[in-house]
């Protein structure tokens, strides 16, 4: 448990450092498009996709909104516009996973801990349809991310992942925003084996040797909703994976064929 808290603490320290760097950079520009706030967030996630163990976390939630020709930060997601036009964008895409301590997971008992991962790469966005408000749209997106495990201060490349998806970004008005996305995930053998491989040294009576291949990693669906009331910002999301026919579904480290993520955040905007 101490190692888990240590890893989470390291992640928070890194996020705070990144937050401070961005704030200093944005304030230097003295942009009237910058809004800052602070609050908290709650998330519930499986230890890893395919695990029946669900974990809950409460984190501080620094709210940042910034918009310029080259950079957009919204809901603490960073969109660095590598290329931008009316219908086609190339942005930087980020994601990641939390650490998994094997002693708390019977399927991974006595196996090496899974370090947290950082995923980064380009996201190719083509907008199929624009609504009349000029902000809402439907698009097809293709993020391609390189995955790195983080063992401070070291990082190790763990393959690649992609999630081609159909995405809806819809504003009911300037205060309420709905986001929907759906699409398959695919990853390389190295990525799948980071989470689901059982090598000979980890074989037990109840845990057979297993090596995954690259390929299909399940179907991913996400819905998100945000609401702004005066100076209070609210956000919530639900993400569901259907793992039927996923390449790694036969791993002894997988004990359910779906995964559910959900969470909410509240922040006061200064």
Backbone torsions as a table, in degrees:
resi	resn	phi	psi	omega
1	UNK	NA	-38.9	179.2
2	UNK	-61.9	-39.8	178.3
3	UNK	-64.2	-37.4	178.7
4	UNK	-62.9	-48.0	179.4
5	UNK	-63.0	-36.3	178.5
6	UNK	-62.6	-44.3	-179.8
7	UNK	-66.2	-43.5	177.9
8	UNK	-62.4	-40.1	178.8
9	UNK	-63.2	-39.6	178.2
10	UNK	-64.1	-39.5	177.1
11	UNK	-61.8	-45.2	-179.6
12	UNK	-62.7	-41.1	178.2
13	UNK	-60.6	-43.3	179.4
14	UNK	-63.0	-44.0	179.5
15	UNK	-62.1	-39.5	179.8
16	UNK	-65.5	-41.9	178.5
17	UNK	-61.7	-46.6	178.3
18	UNK	-60.8	-41.6	179.1
19	UNK	-59.6	-46.6	-179.0
20	UNK	-63.6	-42.5	179.2
21	UNK	-60.4	-45.7	-179.2
22	UNK	-65.3	-42.7	-179.8
23	UNK	-61.0	-45.5	178.7
24	UNK	-61.3	-40.4	179.2
25	UNK	-64.7	-43.4	-176.2
26	UNK	-73.5	-38.7	178.7
27	UNK	-65.3	-31.2	178.6
28	UNK	-63.6	-27.2	179.3
29	UNK	-81.5	-14.8	178.6
30	UNK	51.7	48.6	-177.5
31	UNK	-87.9	138.9	175.4
32	UNK	-80.0	2.2	176.4
33	UNK	-93.3	7.5	-178.4
34	UNK	-96.9	128.3	174.5
35	UNK	-132.3	134.8	-178.5
36	UNK	-124.4	150.0	177.7
37	UNK	-158.2	178.7	-179.9
38	UNK	-148.0	145.8	179.1
39	UNK	-170.6	-147.0	-179.8
40	UNK	-142.5	161.1	178.0
41	UNK	-135.7	152.5	175.2
42	UNK	-125.4	132.4	175.4
43	UNK	-133.7	148.5	173.1
44	UNK	-124.0	122.8	-175.1
45	UNK	-139.1	150.7	170.2
46	UNK	-69.2	155.8	178.6
47	UNK	-56.6	-39.3	169.8
48	UNK	-157.6	160.6	-177.3
49	UNK	-63.1	124.0	-176.0
50	UNK	104.0	-8.7	176.5
51	UNK	-93.3	139.7	178.8
52	UNK	-83.9	-5.9	-179.9
53	UNK	-83.6	122.0	-178.7
54	UNK	-105.4	134.0	-179.3
55	UNK	-116.6	145.3	177.9
56	UNK	-118.6	140.6	-178.8
57	UNK	-136.9	148.7	170.6
58	UNK	-120.8	125.6	-178.1
59	UNK	-125.3	152.2	166.5
60	UNK	-64.1	150.2	-175.8
61	UNK	-130.0	95.0	174.8
62	UNK	-77.2	121.7	-180.0
63	UNK	-87.8	128.0	176.7
64	UNK	-132.7	127.8	168.5
65	UNK	-127.8	127.2	179.1
66	UNK	-150.7	140.0	-178.9
67	UNK	-142.1	127.1	174.4
68	UNK	-147.3	-179.7	-179.1
69	UNK	-64.8	-32.5	-174.5
70	UNK	-101.5	-21.3	-171.3
71	UNK	-147.1	134.6	173.3
72	UNK	-128.3	132.7	172.2
73	UNK	-122.8	119.7	-177.3
74	UNK	-145.3	130.8	-175.0
75	UNK	53.6	35.8	178.6
76	UNK	61.4	20.7	170.4
77	UNK	-103.7	136.7	-174.8
78	UNK	-101.5	121.9	177.2
79	UNK	-114.0	98.2	177.1
80	UNK	-89.9	109.5	-172.1
81	UNK	-75.2	90.6	176.2
82	UNK	-65.1	-33.0	174.6
83	UNK	-152.8	140.6	-177.5
84	UNK	-143.9	131.1	170.9
85	UNK	-144.2	-177.0	-177.0
86	UNK	-61.3	-42.6	-173.3
87	UNK	-112.2	-12.4	-175.3
88	UNK	-135.5	128.3	178.4
89	UNK	-128.6	151.8	165.6
90	UNK	-124.9	114.6	-179.4
91	UNK	-116.2	165.4	168.5
92	UNK	-81.5	136.9	-178.9
93	UNK	-114.8	133.9	-179.5
94	UNK	-126.2	146.0	170.6
95	UNK	-160.4	-169.5	179.3
96	UNK	168.8	177.8	178.6
97	UNK	-133.8	157.5	177.8
98	UNK	-86.5	162.6	179.5
99	UNK	-69.3	156.5	177.5
100	UNK	-126.8	117.2	177.3
101	UNK	-89.9	119.5	-169.3
102	UNK	-68.9	-25.2	-177.7
103	UNK	-65.7	-20.6	179.8
104	UNK	-94.4	2.4	-176.4
105	UNK	-125.3	113.4	-175.5
106	UNK	-62.6	-30.9	-179.6
107	UNK	-69.0	-32.3	-178.7
108	UNK	-106.0	16.8	-173.8
109	UNK	-57.0	129.9	-179.7
110	UNK	70.5	7.7	172.6
111	UNK	-88.5	166.9	178.7
112	UNK	-65.5	145.1	176.2
113	UNK	-63.8	145.3	172.5
114	UNK	-87.1	120.5	176.6
115	UNK	-73.6	158.0	174.0
116	UNK	-63.1	154.3	179.3
117	UNK	-121.1	153.3	172.2
118	UNK	-121.1	130.0	177.1
119	UNK	-113.7	132.0	-179.6
120	UNK	-147.7	140.3	179.0
121	UNK	173.6	179.9	-178.8
122	UNK	-78.0	151.0	172.9
123	UNK	-122.3	117.2	-179.3
124	UNK	-93.6	121.8	-171.4
125	UNK	-123.2	123.8	174.2
126	UNK	-120.4	121.3	-176.3
127	UNK	-87.7	115.6	-177.1
128	UNK	-79.9	-33.3	-172.3
129	UNK	-151.5	134.5	175.8
130	UNK	-110.0	131.5	174.7
131	UNK	-79.3	170.1	-172.6
132	UNK	-67.3	-20.4	-178.9
133	UNK	-80.0	-4.6	177.9
134	UNK	70.9	-6.7	177.2
135	UNK	-104.7	-31.7	-178.3
136	UNK	-86.3	144.4	-179.0
137	UNK	-161.6	165.3	171.0
138	UNK	-116.9	134.2	-176.9
139	UNK	-140.3	163.3	165.9
140	UNK	-108.7	137.5	-174.7
141	UNK	-129.5	146.4	178.3
142	UNK	-134.7	87.4	173.6
143	UNK	-81.5	136.9	175.1
144	UNK	-128.4	112.1	-171.4
145	UNK	-120.9	140.6	169.8
146	UNK	-86.3	137.1	-174.1
147	UNK	-108.6	131.4	-179.0
148	UNK	-128.3	127.3	171.0
149	UNK	-82.3	146.4	-173.4
150	UNK	-118.2	114.2	174.8
151	UNK	-123.6	84.5	-169.2
152	UNK	-44.9	129.7	3.2
153	UNK	-94.3	14.9	-174.2
154	UNK	-95.4	153.9	174.5
155	UNK	-132.2	142.7	-177.1
156	UNK	-131.4	130.1	-179.0
157	UNK	-71.2	131.3	-174.8
158	UNK	-124.6	28.7	175.0
159	UNK	101.8	-161.4	-175.0
160	UNK	-135.7	152.7	178.8
161	UNK	-140.2	147.3	177.0
162	UNK	-141.6	153.2	-179.3
163	UNK	-142.7	76.3	174.9
164	UNK	-60.2	130.9	-172.9
165	UNK	-149.9	158.0	171.0
166	UNK	-96.2	129.1	-169.9
167	UNK	-127.5	134.3	174.2
168	UNK	-116.5	126.3	173.7
169	UNK	-120.6	109.7	-171.9
170	UNK	-130.6	129.1	176.7
171	UNK	-103.3	115.2	175.3
172	UNK	-68.4	-36.5	170.8
173	UNK	-160.1	-169.2	-176.5
174	UNK	-73.1	-4.4	-177.4
175	UNK	-107.2	-21.6	-173.7
176	UNK	-123.3	125.3	-179.3
177	UNK	-126.4	133.2	177.1
178	UNK	-115.2	135.8	176.0
179	UNK	-128.2	132.7	176.8
180	UNK	-132.0	140.8	173.3
181	UNK	-147.8	148.9	178.5
182	UNK	-151.3	139.3	179.4
183	UNK	169.8	165.6	-179.7
184	UNK	-79.2	161.5	171.5
185	UNK	-117.6	146.7	176.7
186	UNK	-137.0	145.6	179.8
187	UNK	-148.0	162.2	179.1
188	UNK	-77.8	164.2	179.0
189	UNK	-57.6	-39.8	-178.0
190	UNK	-62.2	-39.7	178.1
191	UNK	-65.9	-50.4	-179.1
192	UNK	-58.7	-41.6	-176.9
193	UNK	-71.1	-23.4	176.6
194	UNK	-60.5	-38.4	-177.6
195	UNK	-94.5	-32.5	-164.6
196	UNK	-120.6	-3.9	-178.2
197	UNK	-75.3	142.6	170.8
198	UNK	-122.1	109.0	179.6
199	UNK	-83.1	170.9	-174.8
200	UNK	-58.4	-35.7	-178.0
201	UNK	-70.0	-16.8	-178.5
202	UNK	-104.0	5.9	179.9
203	UNK	-71.4	136.0	174.0
204	UNK	-131.7	-177.7	177.7
205	UNK	-59.5	-35.1	-176.9
206	UNK	-105.0	6.8	-176.3
207	UNK	-137.2	101.5	-176.3
208	UNK	-80.1	157.8	175.0
209	UNK	-63.1	139.1	-177.7
210	UNK	-151.0	138.3	175.3
211	UNK	-135.0	127.9	-177.1
212	UNK	-88.8	169.1	173.4
213	UNK	-115.1	172.5	173.2
214	UNK	-80.0	162.4	178.8
215	UNK	138.9	-151.6	-172.6
216	UNK	-64.0	134.9	-178.1
217	UNK	-121.4	17.2	178.8
218	UNK	108.6	167.3	179.8
219	UNK	-103.4	129.5	-172.8
220	UNK	-112.0	127.5	177.3
221	UNK	-125.4	134.8	-178.5
222	UNK	-136.6	137.3	171.7
223	UNK	-129.5	133.6	178.8
224	UNK	-134.0	145.9	-179.2
225	UNK	-139.2	132.5	176.0
226	UNK	-127.5	151.1	-177.8
227	UNK	-144.2	132.1	178.7
228	UNK	-113.6	120.9	178.8
229	UNK	-126.3	110.4	-174.6
230	UNK	55.2	-118.0	-179.7
231	UNK	-102.7	13.6	-179.4
232	UNK	-109.3	126.1	177.8
233	UNK	-108.1	131.1	178.2
234	UNK	-118.5	141.7	177.2
235	UNK	-143.8	147.3	177.5
236	UNK	-150.6	152.2	177.9
237	UNK	-149.2	155.8	170.7
238	UNK	-135.3	133.5	177.5
239	UNK	-130.1	131.0	-176.4
240	UNK	-128.3	131.3	176.0
241	UNK	-110.1	130.4	168.7
242	UNK	-101.9	117.8	-172.9
243	UNK	-100.1	9.1	177.1
244	UNK	-56.7	130.3	178.7
245	UNK	70.4	10.8	174.5
246	UNK	-64.0	148.5	-174.9
247	UNK	-59.7	-31.8	-174.3
248	UNK	-99.0	10.0	-171.2
249	UNK	-61.9	-25.5	-178.6
250	UNK	-88.1	3.2	177.1
251	UNK	-64.4	138.4	175.9
252	UNK	-66.3	-7.6	177.5
253	UNK	-90.4	0.3	177.7
254	UNK	-108.6	124.4	179.0
255	UNK	-127.4	15.6	167.8
256	UNK	-157.5	152.5	-171.8
257	UNK	-99.9	26.5	172.5
258	UNK	-153.0	173.0	178.9
259	UNK	-151.2	140.7	-177.7
260	UNK	-126.5	127.8	173.6
261	UNK	-119.0	139.2	172.2
262	UNK	-154.7	159.4	-178.3
263	UNK	-174.2	172.5	178.0
264	UNK	-149.5	160.8	178.4
265	UNK	-146.8	149.0	175.6
266	UNK	-134.7	135.3	-178.6
267	UNK	-144.3	141.6	174.4
268	UNK	-94.7	125.3	-179.1
269	UNK	-92.0	124.1	-175.6
270	UNK	-70.7	NA	NA
